[in-house]
């Protein structure tokens, strides 16, 4: 899996204002801004992003660093 494929999956799985994914191999970094994060804690936000990637988390993607913000936090 590559950064572009991960970015596309996140975008397809949730409403977003901004999504950027970088990295290669099995380690990636995601920057996600979404209205869906309003009122959610960090763990809930990360779970929402992980849910868009399904079974690939832990198999095709071994490490994903997530920075998740609500629009009013940036």
ZIBELPE-V146262 format. One line per field, one symbol per residue. ss: DSSP state (A for helix, B for strand, O for the rest). phi: phi as a letter, one per 30 degrees, with the letter a starting at -180 (. if undefined). Layout:
ss=???
phi=???
This chain:
ss=OOAAAAAAAAAAAOOOOBBBBBBBOOBBBBBBBOAAAOOOOAAAAAAAAAAAAAAABOOOBOBBBBBBBOAAAO
phi=.cedddedddddcadbcabbbbkaiccbbbcbcbdddeicdedddddddeddchdddjcdccbbcccbbdedcc
